[in-house]
Each structure stands twice: as C-alpha cells, then as structure tokens.
Amino acid sequence: MLLYVTLGTNDLDRAGAFYDKTLGTLGLTRRKQDEVEIGYGAESDIRCRLWVVTPFNRKAATIGNGSMVALEAENRAAVDAFYVAALANGGTDEGAPGLRPFHPNFYAAYVRDPDGNKLSAVCERPE
C-alpha cells in the first residue's frame, strides 16, 4: 500500500547517524544521500522506502502528533536490537520491547528519533 515514507529533520548529519545504526538492526541501509535527504531501504528492494529529509519549504521540521512509522522486524531479537540502537544513538524511549495486546504475537518497541519522530519495530511472528 505505501510507496515510501518521509520524516523531517533539522540536522541531517545527526539523523543519518541515528538511522544508520537503528535501521541497520532491521536490515535497512543508507542507499542514497544528497545535501537535503537520505534514503533507506533493503538491499533486495528497487527503491528507498524511508527518507529522512530537510523540509522542502525550508522551515523547521516538526513532528506529527499521533503519527508513527512502524517497521517490520524479522524476529523479536531484531526488535530488541532496534530499541537498544535507537537509545544508544540519540533516540528516546516510548515503550520498551515487549508483547502488546493487539494480538498474541505482536512484539514491539517504540522510540523517538533525535527530532522527535515516533518509530516502532514490530515482529508478529511467534518466538
């Protein structure tokens, strides 16, 4: 359904350092970059699916209240690694890894990036 997602940043270098480490735990890598944006994707994909960008209108990036990007994790260990990497690289805690009440195998962690964008990593497979 989604083609790609963009998240705003006020410091592209800081955001890149955060996302390189955090998304790497989910098998996503920096695939493209220029002076205003960084694109991340899986090696097997033909495109970047997540972009971290300085806003096109040149105004400050702000967060969307109620917005969140949920990223698929292959297993629960990847969710745990995502959470640890996020916190070690300037992110903040929004919910430690664990099972959630959405269904019996919904294992997720929630963080905010250094700009305040909310992210989660989710594994829906049994342990």
FENVENDA-V411879 format. One record per pair of residues at least 24 apart in sequence whose C-alpha atoms are under 8 Angstrom apart, sorted by the first residue. I is the first residue (numbers start at 1). J is the second residue. Records with the same first field share a line. If there is no record, write none. Layout:
I: J / J
//
This chain:
3: 49
4: 48 / 49 / 50 / 51
5: 49 / 50 / 51
6: 50 / 51 / 52 / 53
7: 50 / 51 / 52 / 53 / 117
8: 52 / 53 / 54 / 55 / 61 / 62 / 63 / 115 / 117
9: 52 / 53 / 54 / 55 / 60 / 61 / 62 / 115
10: 54 / 60 / 61 / 115
11: 54
12: 36 / 37 / 38 / 52 / 53 / 54
14: 114
15: 52 / 113 / 114 / 115
16: 52
17: 89
18: 86 / 89 / 90 / 91 / 113 / 114
21: 85 / 86 / 89
22: 82 / 83 / 85 / 86 / 89
23: 82
25: 78 / 81 / 82 / 85
26: 72 / 73 / 74 / 78 / 79 / 82
61: 115
62: 115 / 116
63: 115 / 116 / 117
64: 117
67: 117 / 118
68: 117 / 118 / 119 / 120
69: 118 / 119 / 120
70: 119 / 120 / 121 / 122
71: 119 / 120 / 121 / 122
72: 121 / 122 / 123
73: 121 / 122 / 123
74: 123 / 125
75: 123 / 124 / 125 / 127
76: 107 / 108 / 122 / 123 / 127
79: 107 / 108 / 109 / 121 / 122 / 123
80: 109
82: 109 / 121
83: 109 / 110 / 111 / 121
86: 111 / 113
87: 111
90: 114
//
